[in-house]
Amino acid sequence: MEILSSFAISKTILAILSFVLLSNIPSQTQGYLLPKQKSAQYNISTLQAQQGGEIGFALSSGRYVPYSSKSEDVAATQRLMDFYWGWILDPVFYGDYPTIMKEYVGNRLPKFTKKEKYMLKGSTDFVGINYYTSRFARHESNRTKIMYDNYDALAVSEASNIDGKILGYKDQYGWNNVYPEGLYNFLVYIKEKYKNPKIYITENGIASSKISNPLKDEHRIAYVAAHLNATKAAIDDGVNVQGYFLWAAFDTFEFQAGYSGNWGLYHIDFNDTLKRIPTDAAKCSTVDDQPNPKSPMSHSSLVPSFSQHTSHMSQSTQPGPPPLNTLVRPNLQLNIQPNF
C-alpha cells in the first residue's frame, strides 16, 4: 500500500484554501466542491506531470445500520448515507447531488450548471475516509426533534437500536463504539456505489483515558489490528484501498476534548518537559525504530481470519450497494501477541 506524498497533501491544502478564499459561492457544498475542482484542474495541468501528485479529500465516515427492521428505518438508513456521504461524493463522481436529496430539499438545493457538472465529474484522484465508528439510522417525521444537519433527511442517528443493542463494544474512553465491521462495510459500499475509486483511510484510531496509564495501551493494539483486518478483508474483496493512516502518531489537542484524551502511539508529557514516550502499541509496531513485520499492527502480518466471511457485495447480481438491512460481519479472530 502507498502513502500520500507531501505534494498530494499540499494540493489538498490548496483546495481548502481555495474554499476559504472563494467562500462567497452561494452553497456550502458548492463552496467545498467547485474551488477544490478548480485548484485541482490548475495543479494537475501545471505540476502533476512533473511531480506525479494526487488531489482528493477526506470525509468523516461511518456505515449507518437500520434502527429496526421496519421499512421506514431501512429507507432512512439510505437517506442518511446519501445526505452525509452522497452529498459530497455523488457530484464528484456523477456530476450531481443524490436523487433523494433533490426530492427532499427541492428548490433550496442549489443546482449545478452543465459546465460545473462536467468539471466536477471525475475530478478527484482518491477518496479519504476518516473512520472511527458506525451508528443506527432511525426515521423521524417530526422535524422539531431533528438536529439541523439531518433536518431535511427526516432521519436521526442513534448509538443503540430498537432493542437497546449497540454496534460492537464501548471503548474505554467512552467516545465511540468499536465496530471494525463498519469500516469493512463502508469500504465495500464506496467500491460498489462509486465504481471502486482509490481509497486512503486517512484517520482511524482510539484514545486512552487520562485516568489510566497511557503507556499501557493494549486496547489500541487490538483496535488497530481489528481495523487493519477489516481493511484487508475489503482489499481481498476487491476494494481499492491504497493506504492507512493511524490517528495519531503523538498525543495532540483535540477540538472537542482538548488534552483530556491520549490518541498517540507516542505519549507526550504535557505537564512537564513535553517528552515523547513510546506506548506499548508503538513498541509493538516497531523493532529498533523500524517497522515490525511480525506485529499484529503490520499489514504483512494481518491474520487471515476473514476468509470465511460473506461479502454480499461480491455475490450480488444487482448493481450498487447491498440492502442496508443486511450486515456483513467478518469473523474477527485476532491473534495478538505484542512484541515487547
Phi and psi restraints in degrees (value plus and minus 20) as a CYANA .aco file:
   2 GLU   PHI    -110.3   -70.3
   2 GLU   PSI     148.4   188.4
   3 ILE   PHI    -141.7  -101.7
   3 ILE   PSI     139.0   179.0
   4 LEU   PHI     -90.6   -50.6
   4 LEU   PSI     118.1   158.1
   5 SER   PHI     -99.4   -59.4
   5 SER   PSI     141.3   181.3
   6 SER   PHI     -83.0   -43.0
   6 SER   PSI     -48.4    -8.4
   7 PHE   PHI     -85.4   -45.4
   7 PHE   PSI     -62.1   -22.1
   8 ALA   PHI     -82.4   -42.4
   8 ALA   PSI     -61.2   -21.2
   9 ILE   PHI     -84.6   -44.6
   9 ILE   PSI     -62.2   -22.2
  10 SER   PHI     -84.4   -44.4
  10 SER   PSI     -55.1   -15.1
  11 LYS   PHI     -88.4   -48.4
  11 LYS   PSI     -58.2   -18.2
  12 THR   PHI     -86.1   -46.1
  12 THR   PSI     -60.9   -20.9
  13 ILE   PHI     -81.7   -41.7
  13 ILE   PSI     -60.5   -20.5
  14 LEU   PHI     -80.3   -40.3
  14 LEU   PSI     -58.1   -18.1
  15 ALA   PHI     -83.4   -43.4
  15 ALA   PSI     -61.3   -21.3
  16 ILE   PHI     -85.3   -45.3
  16 ILE   PSI     -62.3   -22.3
  17 LEU   PHI     -82.4   -42.4
  17 LEU   PSI     -57.3   -17.3
  18 SER   PHI     -81.4   -41.4
  18 SER   PSI     -59.6   -19.6
  19 PHE   PHI     -80.5   -40.5
  19 PHE   PSI     -64.4   -24.4
  20 VAL   PHI     -84.8   -44.8
  20 VAL   PSI     -64.0   -24.0
  21 LEU   PHI     -90.1   -50.1
  21 LEU   PSI     -47.8    -7.8
  22 LEU   PHI    -130.2   -90.2
  22 LEU   PSI      15.6    55.6
  23 SER   PHI     -92.2   -52.2
  23 SER   PSI     -22.0    18.0
  24 ASN   PHI    -100.9   -60.9
  24 ASN   PSI     -21.6    18.4
  25 ILE   PHI     -83.8   -43.8
  25 ILE   PSI     112.4   152.4
  26 PRO   PHI     -99.7   -59.7
  26 PRO   PSI      33.7    73.7
  27 SER   PHI    -193.4  -153.4
  27 SER   PSI     113.6   153.6
  28 GLN   PHI     -80.3   -40.3
  28 GLN   PSI     -66.0   -26.0
  29 THR   PHI     -92.7   -52.7
  29 THR   PSI     -61.4   -21.4
  30 GLN   PHI     -82.6   -42.6
  30 GLN   PSI     -56.1   -16.1
  31 GLY   PHI     -86.5   -46.5
  31 GLY   PSI     -42.0    -2.0
  32 TYR   PHI    -106.7   -66.7
  32 TYR   PSI     -63.5   -23.5
  33 LEU   PHI    -101.2   -61.2
  33 LEU   PSI     -68.6   -28.6
  34 LEU   PHI     -89.2   -49.2
  34 LEU   PSI     -67.6   -27.6
  35 PRO   PHI     -80.8   -40.8
  35 PRO   PSI     -57.0   -17.0
  36 LYS   PHI     -79.1   -39.1
  36 LYS   PSI     -63.9   -23.9
  37 GLN   PHI     -85.8   -45.8
  37 GLN   PSI     -60.9   -20.9
  38 LYS   PHI     -86.4   -46.4
  38 LYS   PSI     -61.8   -21.8
  39 SER   PHI     -85.7   -45.7
  39 SER   PSI     -57.0   -17.0
  40 ALA   PHI     -83.2   -43.2
  40 ALA   PSI     -64.3   -24.3
  41 GLN   PHI     -79.7   -39.7
  41 GLN   PSI     -64.0   -24.0
  42 TYR   PHI     -85.6   -45.6
  42 TYR   PSI     -68.8   -28.8
  43 ASN   PHI     -86.5   -46.5
  43 ASN   PSI     -61.8   -21.8
  44 ILE   PHI     -81.9   -41.9
  44 ILE   PSI     -62.2   -22.2
  45 SER   PHI     -92.4   -52.4
  45 SER   PSI     -47.1    -7.1
  46 THR   PHI    -124.2   -84.2
  46 THR   PSI     -48.6    -8.6
  47 LEU   PHI    -142.6  -102.6
  47 LEU   PSI     -48.5    -8.5
  48 GLN   PHI     -82.7   -42.7
  48 GLN   PSI     -56.6   -16.6
  49 ALA   PHI     -82.0   -42.0
  49 ALA   PSI     -49.7    -9.7
  50 GLN   PHI    -105.6   -65.6
  50 GLN   PSI     -61.5   -21.5
  51 GLN   PHI    -130.6   -90.6
  51 GLN   PSI     -33.5     6.5
  52 GLY   PHI      46.6    86.6
  52 GLY   PSI       7.8    47.8
  53 GLY   PHI     -97.7   -57.7
  53 GLY   PSI     154.6   194.6
  54 GLU   PHI    -148.5  -108.5
  54 GLU   PSI     133.3   173.3
  55 ILE   PHI    -150.7  -110.7
  55 ILE   PSI     115.3   155.3
  56 GLY   PHI    -183.3  -143.3
  56 GLY   PSI    -179.9  -139.9
  57 PHE   PHI    -172.8  -132.8
  57 PHE   PSI     142.9   182.9
  58 ALA   PHI    -136.3   -96.3
  58 ALA   PSI     122.9   162.9
  59 LEU   PHI    -142.6  -102.6
  59 LEU   PSI     116.6   156.6
  60 SER   PHI     -86.1   -46.1
  60 SER   PSI     107.4   147.4
  61 SER   PHI    -150.6  -110.6
  61 SER   PSI     151.5   191.5
  62 GLY   PHI     153.6   193.6
  62 GLY   PSI     135.5   175.5
  63 ARG   PHI    -119.6   -79.6
  63 ARG   PSI      96.4   136.4
  64 TYR   PHI     -97.0   -57.0
  64 TYR   PSI     122.3   162.3
  65 VAL   PHI    -145.2  -105.2
  65 VAL   PSI     119.6   159.6
  66 PRO   PHI     -78.1   -38.1
  66 PRO   PSI     116.3   156.3
  67 TYR   PHI     -84.2   -44.2
  67 TYR   PSI     -52.1   -12.1
  68 SER   PHI    -170.5  -130.5
  68 SER   PSI    -199.9  -159.9
  69 SER   PHI    -102.9   -62.9
  69 SER   PSI     -20.9    19.1
  70 LYS   PHI     -81.9   -41.9
  70 LYS   PSI     122.0   162.0
  71 SER   PHI     -80.6   -40.6
  71 SER   PSI     -52.6   -12.6
  72 GLU   PHI     -88.9   -48.9
  72 GLU   PSI     -52.6   -12.6
  73 ASP   PHI     -95.3   -55.3
  73 ASP   PSI     -55.3   -15.3
  74 VAL   PHI     -82.9   -42.9
  74 VAL   PSI     -64.6   -24.6
  75 ALA   PHI     -85.5   -45.5
  75 ALA   PSI     -57.6   -17.6
  76 ALA   PHI     -84.2   -44.2
  76 ALA   PSI     -52.1   -12.1
  77 THR   PHI     -82.6   -42.6
  77 THR   PSI     -67.0   -27.0
  78 GLN   PHI     -86.0   -46.0
  78 GLN   PSI     -55.0   -15.0
  79 ARG   PHI     -82.5   -42.5
  79 ARG   PSI     -63.6   -23.6
  80 LEU   PHI     -84.9   -44.9
  80 LEU   PSI     -58.5   -18.5
  81 MET   PHI     -79.6   -39.6
  81 MET   PSI     -61.8   -21.8
  82 ASP   PHI     -93.6   -53.6
  82 ASP   PSI     -60.3   -20.3
  83 PHE   PHI     -92.6   -52.6
  83 PHE   PSI     -49.3    -9.3
  84 TYR   PHI    -109.8   -69.8
  84 TYR   PSI     -77.3   -37.3
  85 TRP   PHI    -114.5   -74.5
  85 TRP   PSI     -60.9   -20.9
  86 GLY   PHI     -84.4   -44.4
  86 GLY   PSI     -48.3    -8.3
  87 TRP   PHI     -74.3   -34.3
  87 TRP   PSI     -58.7   -18.7
  88 ILE   PHI    -115.6   -75.6
  88 ILE   PSI     -64.9   -24.9
  89 LEU   PHI     -94.4   -54.4
  89 LEU   PSI     -58.2   -18.2
  90 ASP   PHI     -79.4   -39.4
  90 ASP   PSI     -67.2   -27.2
  91 PRO   PHI     -81.5   -41.5
  91 PRO   PSI     -57.6   -17.6
  92 VAL   PHI     -89.8   -49.8
  92 VAL   PSI     -53.4   -13.4
  93 PHE   PHI    -120.0   -80.0
  93 PHE   PSI     -48.8    -8.8
  94 TYR   PHI    -142.6  -102.6
  94 TYR   PSI     -24.3    15.7
  95 GLY   PHI      66.0   106.0
  95 GLY   PSI     -14.2    25.8
  96 ASP   PHI    -180.7  -140.7
  96 ASP   PSI     146.5   186.5
  97 TYR   PHI     -91.9   -51.9
  97 TYR   PSI     139.2   179.2
  98 PRO   PHI     -77.9   -37.9
  98 PRO   PSI     126.1   166.1
  99 THR   PHI     -77.0   -37.0
  99 THR   PSI     -61.1   -21.1
 100 ILE   PHI     -84.3   -44.3
 100 ILE   PSI     -53.4   -13.4
 101 MET   PHI     -86.8   -46.8
 101 MET   PSI     -62.9   -22.9
 102 LYS   PHI     -84.8   -44.8
 102 LYS   PSI     -54.7   -14.7
 103 GLU   PHI     -90.7   -50.7
 103 GLU   PSI     -62.9   -22.9
 104 TYR   PHI    -102.0   -62.0
 104 TYR   PSI     -55.2   -15.2
 105 VAL   PHI    -109.7   -69.7
 105 VAL   PSI     -51.7   -11.7
 106 GLY   PHI      49.1    89.1
 106 GLY   PSI    -159.5  -119.5
 107 ASN   PHI     -89.4   -49.4
 107 ASN   PSI     -33.8     6.2
 108 ARG   PHI     -94.5   -54.5
 108 ARG   PSI     -33.3     6.7
 109 LEU   PHI    -108.4   -68.4
 109 LEU   PSI      94.6   134.6
 110 PRO   PHI     -78.6   -38.6
 110 PRO   PSI     128.2   168.2
 111 LYS   PHI    -121.9   -81.9
 111 LYS   PSI     122.3   162.3
 112 PHE   PHI    -102.7   -62.7
 112 PHE   PSI     124.6   164.6
 113 THR   PHI     -96.5   -56.5
 113 THR   PSI     147.3   187.3
 114 LYS   PHI     -79.6   -39.6
 114 LYS   PSI     -59.2   -19.2
 115 LYS   PHI     -85.2   -45.2
 115 LYS   PSI     -62.7   -22.7
 116 GLU   PHI     -84.5   -44.5
 116 GLU   PSI     -60.4   -20.4
 117 LYS   PHI     -80.6   -40.6
 117 LYS   PSI     -62.9   -22.9
 118 TYR   PHI     -84.0   -44.0
 118 TYR   PSI     -61.5   -21.5
 119 MET   PHI     -88.1   -48.1
 119 MET   PSI     -57.3   -17.3
 120 LEU   PHI     -95.2   -55.2
 120 LEU   PSI     -59.3   -19.3
 121 LYS   PHI     -81.2   -41.2
 121 LYS   PSI      99.6   139.6
 122 GLY   PHI      53.2    93.2
 122 GLY   PSI       4.9    44.9
 123 SER   PHI    -110.9   -70.9
 123 SER   PSI     -14.2    25.8
 124 THR   PHI    -138.6   -98.6
 124 THR   PSI     126.5   166.5
 125 ASP   PHI    -109.4   -69.4
 125 ASP   PSI     -41.4    -1.4
 126 PHE   PHI    -178.8  -138.8
 126 PHE   PSI     144.9   184.9
 127 VAL   PHI    -135.5   -95.5
 127 VAL   PSI     104.9   144.9
 128 GLY   PHI    -114.1   -74.1
 128 GLY   PSI     116.9   156.9
 129 ILE   PHI    -142.3  -102.3
 129 ILE   PSI     101.1   141.1
 130 ASN   PHI    -119.3   -79.3
 130 ASN   PSI      89.8   129.8
 131 TYR   PHI    -140.9  -100.9
 131 TYR   PSI     111.6   151.6
 132 TYR   PHI    -149.9  -109.9
 132 TYR   PSI     -57.0   -17.0
 133 THR   PHI    -181.0  -141.0
 133 THR   PSI     158.0   198.0
 134 SER   PHI    -151.2  -111.2
 134 SER   PSI     144.2   184.2
 135 ARG   PHI    -160.9  -120.9
 135 ARG   PSI     149.5   189.5
 136 PHE   PHI    -109.3   -69.3
 136 PHE   PSI     131.6   171.6
 137 ALA   PHI    -134.9   -94.9
 137 ALA   PSI     111.3   151.3
 138 ARG   PHI    -146.6  -106.6
 138 ARG   PSI     115.1   155.1
 139 HIS   PHI     -87.3   -47.3
 139 HIS   PSI     117.9   157.9
 140 GLU   PHI    -163.5  -123.5
 140 GLU   PSI      93.3   133.3
 141 SER   PHI    -108.5   -68.5
 141 SER   PSI     -36.0     4.0
 142 ASN   PHI    -110.3   -70.3
 142 ASN   PSI      83.8   123.8
 143 ARG   PHI     -84.7   -44.7
 143 ARG   PSI     -42.2    -2.2
 144 THR   PHI     -87.8   -47.8
 144 THR   PSI     -34.8     5.2
 145 LYS   PHI    -121.3   -81.3
 145 LYS   PSI     -12.7    27.3
 146 ILE   PHI    -132.2   -92.2
 146 ILE   PSI     114.2   154.2
 147 MET   PHI     -84.5   -44.5
 147 MET   PSI     138.8   178.8
 148 TYR   PHI     -77.2   -37.2
 148 TYR   PSI     -55.4   -15.4
 149 ASP   PHI     -93.4   -53.4
 149 ASP   PSI     -38.2     1.8
 150 ASN   PHI    -129.9   -89.9
 150 ASN   PSI      -9.9    30.1
 151 TYR   PHI     -75.7   -35.7
 151 TYR   PSI     -65.8   -25.8
 152 ASP   PHI    -103.2   -63.2
 152 ASP   PSI     -37.9     2.1
 153 ALA   PHI     -98.5   -58.5
 153 ALA   PSI     -35.6     4.4
 154 LEU   PHI      32.4    72.4
 154 LEU   PSI      26.2    66.2
 155 ALA   PHI    -174.0  -134.0
 155 ALA   PSI     131.6   171.6
 156 VAL   PHI    -151.4  -111.4
 156 VAL   PSI     134.2   174.2
 157 SER   PHI    -119.2   -79.2
 157 SER   PSI     123.1   163.1
 158 GLU   PHI    -149.1  -109.1
 158 GLU   PSI     127.6   167.6
 159 ALA   PHI     -97.1   -57.1
 159 ALA   PSI     -46.3    -6.3
 160 SER   PHI    -149.2  -109.2
 160 SER   PSI     141.4   181.4
 161 ASN   PHI    -112.7   -72.7
 161 ASN   PSI    -189.7  -149.7
 162 ILE   PHI     -82.4   -42.4
 162 ILE   PSI     -44.6    -4.6
 163 ASP   PHI    -114.0   -74.0
 163 ASP   PSI     -15.2    24.8
 164 GLY   PHI      61.9   101.9
 164 GLY   PSI     -11.0    29.0
 165 LYS   PHI    -109.3   -69.3
 165 LYS   PSI     127.7   167.7
 166 ILE   PHI    -125.5   -85.5
 166 ILE   PSI     148.4   188.4
 167 LEU   PHI    -107.8   -67.8
 167 LEU   PSI     103.6   143.6
 168 GLY   PHI      51.6    91.6
 168 GLY   PSI    -153.5  -113.5
 169 TYR   PHI    -163.9  -123.9
 169 TYR   PSI     138.9   178.9
 170 LYS   PHI     -92.2   -52.2
 170 LYS   PSI     117.1   157.1
 171 ASP   PHI     -96.5   -56.5
 171 ASP   PSI     143.9   183.9
 172 GLN   PHI     -87.9   -47.9
 172 GLN   PSI     -41.8    -1.8
 173 TYR   PHI    -105.4   -65.4
 173 TYR   PSI     -39.7     0.3
 174 GLY   PHI      65.1   105.1
 174 GLY   PSI      -8.6    31.4
 175 TRP   PHI    -100.0   -60.0
 175 TRP   PSI     -67.2   -27.2
 176 ASN   PHI    -159.2  -119.2
 176 ASN   PSI     142.8   182.8
 177 ASN   PHI    -106.0   -66.0
 177 ASN   PSI     115.5   155.5
 178 VAL   PHI    -104.4   -64.4
 178 VAL   PSI      95.3   135.3
 179 TYR   PHI    -166.6  -126.6
 179 TYR   PSI      57.4    97.4
 180 PRO   PHI     -83.1   -43.1
 180 PRO   PSI     -45.5    -5.5
 181 GLU   PHI     -78.6   -38.6
 181 GLU   PSI     -51.8   -11.8
 182 GLY   PHI     -85.0   -45.0
 182 GLY   PSI     -54.4   -14.4
 183 LEU   PHI     -84.7   -44.7
 183 LEU   PSI     -66.6   -26.6
 184 TYR   PHI     -77.5   -37.5
 184 TYR   PSI     -69.1   -29.1
 185 ASN   PHI     -80.6   -40.6
 185 ASN   PSI     -61.1   -21.1
 186 PHE   PHI     -89.1   -49.1
 186 PHE   PSI     -61.0   -21.0
 187 LEU   PHI     -80.3   -40.3
 187 LEU   PSI     -64.2   -24.2
 188 VAL   PHI     -90.0   -50.0
 188 VAL   PSI     -53.7   -13.7
 189 TYR   PHI     -79.7   -39.7
 189 TYR   PSI     -66.1   -26.1
 190 ILE   PHI     -83.5   -43.5
 190 ILE   PSI     -60.7   -20.7
 191 LYS   PHI     -77.7   -37.7
 191 LYS   PSI     -68.7   -28.7
 192 GLU   PHI     -95.6   -55.6
 192 GLU   PSI     -59.0   -19.0
 193 LYS   PHI    -100.1   -60.1
 193 LYS   PSI     -50.1   -10.1
 194 TYR   PHI    -139.6   -99.6
 194 TYR   PSI       8.9    48.9
 195 LYS   PHI      40.4    80.4
 195 LYS   PSI      20.7    60.7
 196 ASN   PHI      35.5    75.5
 196 ASN   PSI      41.8    81.8
 197 PRO   PHI     -92.9   -52.9
 197 PRO   PSI     145.9   185.9
 198 LYS   PHI     -87.4   -47.4
 198 LYS   PSI     113.5   153.5
 199 ILE   PHI    -145.5  -105.5
 199 ILE   PSI     116.2   156.2
 200 TYR   PHI    -136.8   -96.8
 200 TYR   PSI     112.1   152.1
 201 ILE   PHI    -103.3   -63.3
 201 ILE   PSI      80.7   120.7
 202 THR   PHI    -106.0   -66.0
 202 THR   PSI     -37.4     2.6
 203 GLU   PHI    -169.8  -129.8
 203 GLU   PSI     116.8   156.8
 204 ASN   PHI    -186.7  -146.7
 204 ASN   PSI     107.7   147.7
 205 GLY   PHI    -200.0  -160.0
 205 GLY   PSI    -198.0  -158.0
 206 ILE   PHI    -166.9  -126.9
 206 ILE   PSI     127.8   167.8
 207 ALA   PHI    -114.4   -74.4
 207 ALA   PSI     140.7   180.7
 208 SER   PHI    -130.0   -90.0
 208 SER   PSI     126.1   166.1
 209 SER   PHI     -95.3   -55.3
 209 SER   PSI     126.9   166.9
 210 LYS   PHI     -84.5   -44.5
 210 LYS   PSI     -44.6    -4.6
 211 ILE   PHI    -101.7   -61.7
 211 ILE   PSI     -30.4     9.6
 212 SER   PHI    -121.4   -81.4
 212 SER   PSI     152.7   192.7
 213 ASN   PHI     -96.5   -56.5
 213 ASN   PSI      90.7   130.7
 214 PRO   PHI     -85.6   -45.6
 214 PRO   PSI     -36.4     3.6
 215 LEU   PHI    -103.8   -63.8
 215 LEU   PSI     -39.8     0.2
 216 LYS   PHI    -118.0   -78.0
 216 LYS   PSI      66.6   106.6
 217 ASP   PHI    -139.8   -99.8
 217 ASP   PSI      31.6    71.6
 218 GLU   PHI     -78.6   -38.6
 218 GLU   PSI     -50.1   -10.1
 219 HIS   PHI     -82.7   -42.7
 219 HIS   PSI     -51.8   -11.8
 220 ARG   PHI     -92.2   -52.2
 220 ARG   PSI     -58.2   -18.2
 221 ILE   PHI     -79.9   -39.9
 221 ILE   PSI     -66.5   -26.5
 222 ALA   PHI     -84.3   -44.3
 222 ALA   PSI     -61.1   -21.1
 223 TYR   PHI     -81.8   -41.8
 223 TYR   PSI     -70.5   -30.5
 224 VAL   PHI     -85.7   -45.7
 224 VAL   PSI     -62.7   -22.7
 225 ALA   PHI     -79.7   -39.7
 225 ALA   PSI     -62.7   -22.7
 226 ALA   PHI     -84.3   -44.3
 226 ALA   PSI     -61.4   -21.4
 227 HIS   PHI     -95.4   -55.4
 227 HIS   PSI     -50.3   -10.3
 228 LEU   PHI     -88.2   -48.2
 228 LEU   PSI     -56.6   -16.6
 229 ASN   PHI     -85.4   -45.4
 229 ASN   PSI     -59.8   -19.8
 230 ALA   PHI     -82.1   -42.1
 230 ALA   PSI     -58.8   -18.8
 231 THR   PHI     -85.6   -45.6
 231 THR   PSI     -62.8   -22.8
 232 LYS   PHI     -83.0   -43.0
 232 LYS   PSI     -58.8   -18.8
 233 ALA   PHI     -80.7   -40.7
 233 ALA   PSI     -60.9   -20.9
 234 ALA   PHI     -86.1   -46.1
 234 ALA   PSI     -61.4   -21.4
 235 ILE   PHI     -81.8   -41.8
 235 ILE   PSI     -63.4   -23.4
 236 ASP   PHI     -80.3   -40.3
 236 ASP   PSI     -48.8    -8.8
 237 ASP   PHI    -111.9   -71.9
 237 ASP   PSI      -6.3    33.7
 238 GLY   PHI      75.8   115.8
 238 GLY   PSI     -15.9    24.1
 239 VAL   PHI     -92.8   -52.8
 239 VAL   PSI     116.9   156.9
 240 ASN   PHI    -107.6   -67.6
 240 ASN   PSI      42.9    82.9
 241 VAL   PHI    -104.0   -64.0
 241 VAL   PSI     106.5   146.5
 242 GLN   PHI    -135.3   -95.3
 242 GLN   PSI     -24.2    15.8
 243 GLY   PHI    -191.6  -151.6
 243 GLY   PSI     136.0   176.0
 244 TYR   PHI    -156.6  -116.6
 244 TYR   PSI     109.1   149.1
 245 PHE   PHI    -141.2  -101.2
 245 PHE   PSI     101.0   141.0
 246 LEU   PHI    -101.4   -61.4
 246 LEU   PSI     115.9   155.9
 247 TRP   PHI    -122.6   -82.6
 247 TRP   PSI      88.1   128.1
 248 ALA   PHI    -164.6  -124.6
 248 ALA   PSI     149.0   189.0
 249 ALA   PHI     -88.7   -48.7
 249 ALA   PSI     -58.1   -18.1
 250 PHE   PHI    -152.0  -112.0
 250 PHE   PSI     133.8   173.8
 251 ASP   PHI     -76.9   -36.9
 251 ASP   PSI     123.6   163.6
 252 THR   PHI    -170.1  -130.1
 252 THR   PSI     156.1   196.1
 253 PHE   PHI    -102.3   -62.3
 253 PHE   PSI     107.2   147.2
 254 GLU   PHI    -122.7   -82.7
 254 GLU   PSI     114.6   154.6
 255 PHE   PHI     -78.5   -38.5
 255 PHE   PSI     -56.0   -16.0
 256 GLN   PHI    -116.8   -76.8
 256 GLN   PSI     -29.0    11.0
 257 ALA   PHI    -157.2  -117.2
 257 ALA   PSI     -18.1    21.9
 258 GLY   PHI      40.6    80.6
 258 GLY   PSI    -149.7  -109.7
 259 TYR   PHI    -123.5   -83.5
 259 TYR   PSI       1.4    41.4
 260 SER   PHI     -97.3   -57.3
 260 SER   PSI     -31.4     8.6
 261 GLY   PHI    -152.8  -112.8
 261 GLY   PSI     135.9   175.9
 262 ASN   PHI    -131.0   -91.0
 262 ASN   PSI      98.4   138.4
 263 TRP   PHI    -128.7   -88.7
 263 TRP   PSI     -27.5    12.5
 264 GLY   PHI    -109.0   -69.0
 264 GLY   PSI     130.6   170.6
 265 LEU   PHI     -86.3   -46.3
 265 LEU   PSI     -46.6    -6.6
 266 TYR   PHI    -135.8   -95.8
 266 TYR   PSI     101.3   141.3
 267 HIS   PHI     -98.9   -58.9
 267 HIS   PSI     120.1   160.1
 268 ILE   PHI    -133.0   -93.0
 268 ILE   PSI     107.7   147.7
 269 ASP   PHI    -101.8   -61.8
 269 ASP   PSI      69.2   109.2
 270 PHE   PHI     -92.4   -52.4
 270 PHE   PSI     -34.7     5.3
 271 ASN   PHI    -107.9   -67.9
 271 ASN   PSI     -28.4    11.6
 272 ASP   PHI    -159.8  -119.8
 272 ASP   PSI    -116.1   -76.1
 273 THR   PHI    -122.3   -82.3
 273 THR   PSI     -18.8    21.2
 274 LEU   PHI      41.8    81.8
 274 LEU   PSI       6.1    46.1
 275 LYS   PHI     -84.2   -44.2
 275 LYS   PSI     119.7   159.7
 276 ARG   PHI    -111.3   -71.3
 276 ARG   PSI     103.0   143.0
 277 ILE   PHI    -143.5  -103.5
 277 ILE   PSI     103.4   143.4
 278 PRO   PHI     -88.5   -48.5
 278 PRO   PSI     116.4   156.4
 279 THR   PHI    -103.9   -63.9
 279 THR   PSI     154.7   194.7
 280 ASP   PHI     -81.0   -41.0
 280 ASP   PSI     -54.5   -14.5
 281 ALA   PHI     -84.9   -44.9
 281 ALA   PSI     -58.0   -18.0
 282 ALA   PHI     -85.6   -45.6
 282 ALA   PSI     -61.0   -21.0
 283 LYS   PHI     -86.8   -46.8
 283 LYS   PSI     -54.2   -14.2
 284 CYS   PHI     -87.1   -47.1
 284 CYS   PSI     -51.9   -11.9
 285 SER   PHI    -112.6   -72.6
 285 SER   PSI     -24.9    15.1
 286 THR   PHI    -156.8  -116.8
 286 THR   PSI     136.2   176.2
 287 VAL   PHI    -152.3  -112.3
 287 VAL   PSI      99.4   139.4
 288 ASP   PHI      32.6    72.6
 288 ASP   PSI      24.3    64.3
 289 ASP   PHI      45.4    85.4
 289 ASP   PSI      -4.4    35.6
 290 GLN   PHI    -136.9   -96.9
 290 GLN   PSI     134.4   174.4
 291 PRO   PHI     -74.1   -34.1
 291 PRO   PSI     116.3   156.3
 292 ASN   PHI    -116.2   -76.2
 292 ASN   PSI      86.7   126.7
 293 PRO   PHI     -86.9   -46.9
 293 PRO   PSI     -36.0     4.0
 294 LYS   PHI    -113.8   -73.8
 294 LYS   PSI     -21.5    18.5
 295 SER   PHI     -92.5   -52.5
 295 SER   PSI     122.9   162.9
 296 PRO   PHI     -85.0   -45.0
 296 PRO   PSI     -32.9     7.1
 297 MET   PHI    -113.8   -73.8
 297 MET   PSI     -16.2    23.8
 298 SER   PHI    -114.4   -74.4
 298 SER   PSI     119.6   159.6
 299 HIS   PHI     -80.1   -40.1
 299 HIS   PSI     -53.7   -13.7
 300 SER   PHI     -93.8   -53.8
 300 SER   PSI     -33.7     6.3
 301 SER   PHI    -135.1   -95.1
 301 SER   PSI      -2.2    37.8
 302 LEU   PHI     -78.8   -38.8
 302 LEU   PSI     106.6   146.6
 303 VAL   PHI     -90.5   -50.5
 303 VAL   PSI     114.9   154.9
 304 PRO   PHI    -100.7   -60.7
 304 PRO   PSI      35.3    75.3
 305 SER   PHI    -112.2   -72.2
 305 SER   PSI     -17.9    22.1
 306 PHE   PHI    -114.6   -74.6
 306 PHE   PSI     -18.5    21.5
 307 SER   PHI     -83.7   -43.7
 307 SER   PSI     -42.3    -2.3
 308 GLN   PHI    -115.9   -75.9
 308 GLN   PSI     -21.4    18.6
 309 HIS   PHI     -95.8   -55.8
 309 HIS   PSI     138.1   178.1
 310 THR   PHI    -127.2   -87.2
 310 THR   PSI     106.6   146.6
 311 SER   PHI    -121.0   -81.0
 311 SER   PSI      89.6   129.6
 312 HIS   PHI     -87.2   -47.2
 312 HIS   PSI     -42.4    -2.4
 313 MET   PHI     -85.4   -45.4
 313 MET   PSI     -72.0   -32.0
 314 SER   PHI     -92.3   -52.3
 314 SER   PSI     -42.0    -2.0
 315 GLN   PHI    -113.5   -73.5
 315 GLN   PSI     -36.6     3.4
 316 SER   PHI     -88.7   -48.7
 316 SER   PSI     120.6   160.6
 317 THR   PHI    -113.6   -73.6
 317 THR   PSI     -25.5    14.5
 318 GLN   PHI    -119.1   -79.1
 318 GLN   PSI     122.8   162.8
 319 PRO   PHI     -89.4   -49.4
 319 PRO   PSI     136.5   176.5
 320 GLY   PHI      70.9   110.9
 320 GLY   PSI     157.9   197.9
 321 PRO   PHI     -89.7   -49.7
 321 PRO   PSI     141.8   181.8
 322 PRO   PHI     -94.3   -54.3
 322 PRO   PSI     149.4   189.4
 323 PRO   PHI     -75.5   -35.5
 323 PRO   PSI     116.5   156.5
 324 LEU   PHI     -95.7   -55.7
 324 LEU   PSI     -27.8    12.2
 325 ASN   PHI    -110.9   -70.9
 325 ASN   PSI     -13.5    26.5
 326 THR   PHI    -127.3   -87.3
 326 THR   PSI     101.5   141.5
 327 LEU   PHI    -119.8   -79.8
 327 LEU   PSI     111.4   151.4
 328 VAL   PHI    -111.3   -71.3
 328 VAL   PSI      99.7   139.7
 329 ARG   PHI    -139.8   -99.8
 329 ARG   PSI      70.4   110.4
 330 PRO   PHI     -79.4   -39.4
 330 PRO   PSI     129.6   169.6
 331 ASN   PHI    -102.9   -62.9
 331 ASN   PSI      74.9   114.9
 332 LEU   PHI    -104.4   -64.4
 332 LEU   PSI      66.4   106.4
 333 GLN   PHI    -126.9   -86.9
 333 GLN   PSI      81.4   121.4
 334 LEU   PHI    -118.4   -78.4
 334 LEU   PSI     115.2   155.2
 335 ASN   PHI    -128.8   -88.8
 335 ASN   PSI      65.3   105.3
 336 ILE   PHI    -118.4   -78.4
 336 ILE   PSI      93.5   133.5
 337 GLN   PHI    -145.8  -105.8
 337 GLN   PSI      68.1   108.1
 338 PRO   PHI     -75.2   -35.2
 338 PRO   PSI     119.0   159.0
 339 ASN   PHI    -120.5   -80.5
 339 ASN   PSI      49.1    89.1
